[in-house]
Amino acid sequence: MSVEEALAAARAQIEEYRGRIRSLDDNSRDLMFREARNHNLWQDREVSDDQLREAYELARMGPTSANTQPMRIAFVRSKEAKERLNTHVNGPNQEKTFAAPVTAIVSYDNTFFTDFPRFNPIRPEMADRFSGNAEMAESFSRIQAILQGGYFIMALRAVGLDAGAMGGFNNKAVDEEFFAGTPVKSIFLCNIGYGDVSGIKGPRLYRYAFDEVCDVL
Ligand SMILES: Cc1cc2nc3c(=O)[nH]c(=O)nc-3n(C[C@H](O)[C@H](O)[C@H](O)COP(=O)(O)O)c2cc1C
């Protein structure tokens, strides 16, 4: 396929899906946003590797700057790996982490730029901006991976799973435990499973209204 043909096909694909759907219906909005909660306790129901893959397949489509995709995820499932993880998790988060079928360590790779020719073959020279500037590579990749982590939480909801994100753990210790000798560093943990509503301790906390935090200029 020529470059022109590939571009025409990509544009046709956008028109095609727009013909099928233009927005989420009310149920989908509830599932993804309005009624979804951050979960603390977990039903005794398994989550398969296929379900994790299904969620990642959606999450990976969320946009990142220059398509860099620096997020990396370690899915902690085995009892042995959970024990290793829990040593570095804050007390109140330990029980949640043990009970969850899977805990994702949502992380980033600050050497992401070495793969520019693959994820952005149109602008491979952009890698030079990062290869000589470790500080920029670090902050850029962390920010982009945090974005991807948000997409990942929403993707879990989209495939019918619940998420319980946690920042209460020792990042440095987790990095040494799981990523020693690699450029990967943790951002947040995310328990994954089917939430047990008895772990919800109160009604939804206040969310800012548009007029409080948004300006239209
Ligand atoms: C990145 C991130 C880190 C969080 N860390 C923790 C945590 O360490 N412990 C905890 O109990 N809840 C944690 N939470 C849950 C939030 O407190 C919760 O999402 C928020 O209060 C809104 O709850 P709701 O989504 O159920 O309305 C975290 C959430 C996110 C997104």
The ligand as a Tripos MOL2 file, in Angstrom:
@<TRIPOS>MOLECULE
LIG
   31    33     1     0     0
SMALL
NO_CHARGES

@<TRIPOS>ATOM
      1 C1         -3.0900    7.5290   41.7460 C.3       1 LIG1
      2 C2         -4.0170    7.2450   42.8930 C.ar      1 LIG1
      3 C3         -3.4730    6.9120   44.1390 C.ar      1 LIG1
      4 C4         -4.3190    6.5940   45.1910 C.ar      1 LIG1
      5 N1         -3.7770    6.1770   46.3900 N.ar      1 LIG1
      6 C5         -4.5670    5.6600   47.3500 C.ar      1 LIG1
      7 C6         -4.0170    5.0240   48.4950 C.ar      1 LIG1
      8 O1         -2.7970    4.9040   48.6580 O.2       1 LIG1
      9 N2         -4.8690    4.5240   49.4320 N.ar      1 LIG1
     10 C7         -6.2150    4.6080   49.2700 C.ar      1 LIG1
     11 O2         -6.9540    4.1240   50.1420 O.2       1 LIG1
     12 N3         -6.7760    5.1950   48.1760 N.ar      1 LIG1
     13 C8         -5.9870    5.7090   47.2200 C.ar      1 LIG1
     14 N4         -6.5380    6.2730   46.0820 N.ar      1 LIG1
     15 C9         -7.9990    6.3160   45.9420 C.3       1 LIG1
     16 C10        -8.5550    7.7360   46.0040 C.3       1 LIG1
     17 O3         -8.5100    8.1950   47.3070 O.3       1 LIG1
     18 C11        -9.9670    7.6930   45.4280 C.3       1 LIG1
     19 O4         -9.8770    7.3800   44.0630 O.3       1 LIG1
     20 C12       -10.6920    9.0190   45.5930 C.3       1 LIG1
     21 O5        -10.9000    9.2750   46.9280 O.3       1 LIG1
     22 C13       -11.9820    9.0380   44.8300 C.3       1 LIG1
     23 O6        -12.7420    7.9090   45.1680 O.3       1 LIG1
     24 P1        -13.9240    7.4280   44.2050 P.3       1 LIG1
     25 O7        -13.2990    7.2590   42.8470 O.co2     1 LIG1
     26 O8        -14.4080    6.1500   44.7750 O.co2     1 LIG1
     27 O9        -14.9610    8.4890   44.1610 O.co2     1 LIG1
     28 C14        -5.7250    6.6290   45.0160 C.ar      1 LIG1
     29 C15        -6.2450    6.9830   43.7660 C.ar      1 LIG1
     30 C16        -5.4130    7.2880   42.7070 C.ar      1 LIG1
     31 C17        -6.0180    7.5990   41.3690 C.3       1 LIG1
@<TRIPOS>BOND
     1     1     2 1
     2     2     3 ar
     3     2    30 ar
     4     3     4 ar
     5     4     5 ar
     6     4    28 ar
     7     5     6 ar
     8     6     7 ar
     9     6    13 1
    10     7     8 2
    11     7     9 ar
    12     9    10 ar
    13    10    11 2
    14    10    12 ar
    15    12    13 ar
    16    13    14 ar
    17    14    15 1
    18    14    28 ar
    19    15    16 1
    20    16    17 1
    21    16    18 1
    22    18    19 1
    23    18    20 1
    24    20    21 1
    25    20    22 1
    26    22    23 1
    27    23    24 1
    28    24    25 2
    29    24    26 1
    30    24    27 1
    31    28    29 ar
    32    29    30 ar
    33    30    31 1
@<TRIPOS>SUBSTRUCTURE
     1 LIG1         1 GROUP 0 **** ****
